[in-house]
Amino acid sequence: MQLEDFNYDLPEELIAQTPLSQRDASRLLVLDKKTGETSHHVFSDILDYMEEGDTLVLNDTKVLPARLIGIKEDTKAVIEILLLKDLQSDTWEALVKPAKRVHVGTIISFGNGELKAKCIEEKEEGIRKFSLIYQGILVEILEKLGTMPLPPYIHEKLEDQSRYQTVYAKNLGSSAAPTAGLHFTKELLEKIKAKKVHVVSVTLHVGLGTFRPVQVENILDHHMHTEYYEMSQETADILTQTKENHKKIIAVGTTSVRTLESVIEKYGHFQACSGETNIFIYPGYKFQAIDSLITNFHLPKSTLLMLVSALAGRENILKAYQEAIQKKYRFFSFGDSMLIK
């Protein structure tokens, strides 16, 4: 399977730069994965595609304001770091720009020295390992000094930082938002629950893979980075019951899919667990956990486009994307949504 198989042309003006004022007013393209048929709605209509006894699975990860601009203590050069992974004991893995200026022993200072990062290991692809030096509570310092790590294709400033969080975000640890969930409001979730649809959460902290394009021609040669996930016993029990009752499991976002499919692949059933996953889902994959997926429109040649192609068929997906382009849907993180049913 070649990388070019997952390419498409997107006019730049369709890349959403800002979120809509009303989260659930985004457009919704519904794709039937069996027939390839499409229909067009607004996101609040998602309620019509859920039945009593179905289960909606949210990823409750919370994005860290992990993008920091600092200066090297010796040369005063400006350095940007993006905290990616908490390795415990104030040691973090981070993406660095420009990485060539940061070596073992380099100290970067942020704010008025309220936070310092000392490089303790150089890794490939612009990654460095840092020991953080600060006094107080790190999350509070990051909220003061850091900004949301918006994807590189978003050039507008985000006025309200909370718009890059889902309304149900709870567990801090992501380097990017699980953006399919940005369309939900608290009111819409209440309506879903009132319809006797189960609403459960898993956690997957979105990591480096989100920022890395696929760079190999044969996609089977692509290396997926690992991401931390966890599932509670309560969630596992409800998912098991949903399967037993032959009702639908509807995942919100590719991160929820990767969590659910990872658990089933590892254990053969849903159970309370936590761990790391580097699951790579591409056409030919047999889904065992999910029935439907709520997702956004993904970048050309991305692993996310490969995942949705595995679920709905590559030709169905690319045809639906062309239809979305013709109808001027908004693409990517702050863009419109798709339900694959």
C-alpha positions, 0 to 999 in steps of 0.5 A, a space after each residue: 500500500 503506497 502513501 500516494 493512495 491516501 493523497 487528495 488535493 485540498 484548497 487552502 481556504 478550506 483549512 479552518 483557522 478558527 473554531 465556530 462560535 457555537 460548537 455543535 453548529 458545525 456541519 456533519 457529513 454522514 457516510 454509510 460504510 457499507 454503501 458509500 452513500 452520504 448525507 449532509 446535516 449539522 452536528 447537533 443532528 448526531 442525536 438522530 443516529 443513536 439509539 437507546 442502549 448504544 454507547 458513546 465513547 469519549 476521550 477525556 484527555 486534557 491538553 497541556 498548554 505545553 508550547 513554551 518560548 524561551 531563551 538559551 542561558 548562554 547565547 540568548 538564542 530563542 528556543 521553542 519547545 513542545 512538551 510531549 511526554 511526562 517521564 516522571 520525576 520532572 523529566 520530560 520528552 519535548 520537541 525542540 525548534 531549532 533542535 540543532 541549537 540544543 545539546 546535552 547540558 543546554 539550559 533554556 529559561 522561560 518567563 523570568 526564570 520561573 521555569 528552566 529546562 536542562 537538556 539531558 539527552 539528545 534523540 532523533 527527529 528534533 526530540 530532546 529529553 529535559 530535566 525541568 527546574 521550577 518551584 511551585 506547581 508545574 501545571 500552574 506555571 504552564 498555564 501562565 507561561 505556555 500556550 496551546 500547541 495548535 497544529 502548524 496549519 493553523 495560523 490564526 491566534 486562538 483568542 479563547 484557549 478553552 476552545 482547544 479543549 473538549 467540554 469534558 476534558 479531565 485528565 491532563 497529558 495531551 500534546 494535542 486535542 482529540 478534535 472530533 470531541 470539540 463539536 460536543 456541548 454539555 447540553 448535547 451530551 445531556 440530550 444524548 444521555 436522556 435518550 438512554 445512550 450510555 456515555 463513557 470515557 477512556 483516556 489516550 494522551 495524544 502524543 508525537 504521532 499527531 505532529 509527524 507526517 508519514 514519510 515512507 512510500 510504503 505505509 507498512 514501513 511507517 513507525 507509529 509512536 507510542 501513546 499512553 491510554 487507560 480504561 476504567 472498570 466501569 467503562 469496560 463493563 458498559 462496553 461489554 454489556 453493549 456488545 452482549 446486547 448487540 447495540 452500537 459502540 460509537 467512538 468519538 475520534 480516532 484516539 478513542 478508536 485506537 484505545 478500544 481496539 488496542 484493549 481488545 487486541 491485547 486482552 480479547 475483551 474489554 477490561 480495566 487497564 492502562 498501558 502504551 499503544 502504537 497500534 497502526 490501523 490501515 485498510 485490511 484491519 478488522 475492527 473488533 471494538 467499534 461500530 461507528 465513528 465520529 471524526 473530523 476531516 484529516 490531512 492527506 497522507 496521514 495515519 488518521 486518513 488511513 484509519 478512517 479508510 480502514 473503517 469505511 473503505 478508501 474509495 468511499 472516504 476519498 469520494 466523500 472528501 471530494 464531496 465535502 470539498 465541493 460543498 465547502 466543508 471546513 477541514 482539520 482540527 477546527 473544521 466540520 465533522 463526519 459520522 461513519 455509520 
